[in-house]
Amino acid sequence: MIYSKFWYDVLFVLNSADPVGLIGGGAPQDEYASECDMIISSLKACETSEDLSNSVLEIFKRQFGGVEIDLNSCKEIGGKVWILWQKKIKQEERRNLIK
């Protein structure tokens, strides 16, 4: 499957924050791929980085049930992915202006 640069950027943010400690425990680099998909899918419903951070937390709670989720990592993910999302929106707007 071919993924976009944006998808890989979001996955990089997830792996760097490692909110469940899987990457640090030796899991493969694509361990958070399904969470990456879910986070990207949730972006259009979010109006702020705080909304996204809450969405990230809920996604990880749902996916990992009883595992302790690092709240600060979810906030970090939400903030960084929000910035990436805003950049992506601006790039697409510029492309549409050029057409």
N, C-alpha and C positions, 0 to 999 in steps of 0.2 A: 504494500500500500504506500502511496506517495502522500506525504504530509507537507504542509506549508512551513515556511520559515517561522511564521507566527506560532504554529503549533510547537515546533522545536524550541522556540524561545520560552514559551509557557512551560514546557516540560523541564527546561533548564532551571527555571525559577523554582519549580516544585522539587526537583532533585537537590538544589542548593539549600532550600529551606528544610527539606526532609522532615515534615511534621510528625511522622510516625516512626522515624528512625530506621526505615528499611534500607535506604541507600548506604547509610553508615554501617549497617549490619551485613553488607555484602550483597544485597539484592541487585538484580540487573538494572541497567540505566533506564529501561522502559517500564519499570515496576509501577510507576504512577500514570501510565498511558491512559487508562480508563478514567481516572480522576481528571486528567488533562482535558479529555473530551468533554466531560461533564462541566468543568469550569468554563471552557470556551462556550459551550451551549448556554450557560447561565448568563453570559455577559450582556446580552441584549435586554434582559430583565432588570439589570442593575443600573442605578442612576449615579452612584458614587462608589469610591473605593471602599468605603465602609460597608455598603451593600454587598459588594463583591467579597469582602473579607468574611462577612456573615455567611454568604453562600458557600465559600470555601470550607468554613468550619462545619456547616451542615453536611456537605458532600463527604468530608472525611469521617464525620461521626456515623453517617449512614453506611459508608463503605467498610469501616473498620470497627464498628460496634463497640465492644468493651475496651478497646485499646486506648490508652491515654493519648489525646491529641494536644499538641503544643499550640495553645491559643496565640502566642506571639508569632509563631511561624505562619499561622493562618492570616494574621494581620499583615505580615511581611509579604506573603504571597499575594494577598488582595491588593496591596499598594503597588507592588511591582507589575503585576499583570494588568492592573488598571492603566498604568502609564503606557505599557506596551499596546493596550487596546486603543487608547487615545491617539497614539502615534499611527496605528493602523488605520483608524478612521480618517485622520488627516491625510494620509497618503492616498487613500481611496478617493477622497474628495478632490485632491489635486489631479488625480488621474482622470476623474470625470470632467473636470474643467478643461483639461487638455483635449479631450475627445471632441 
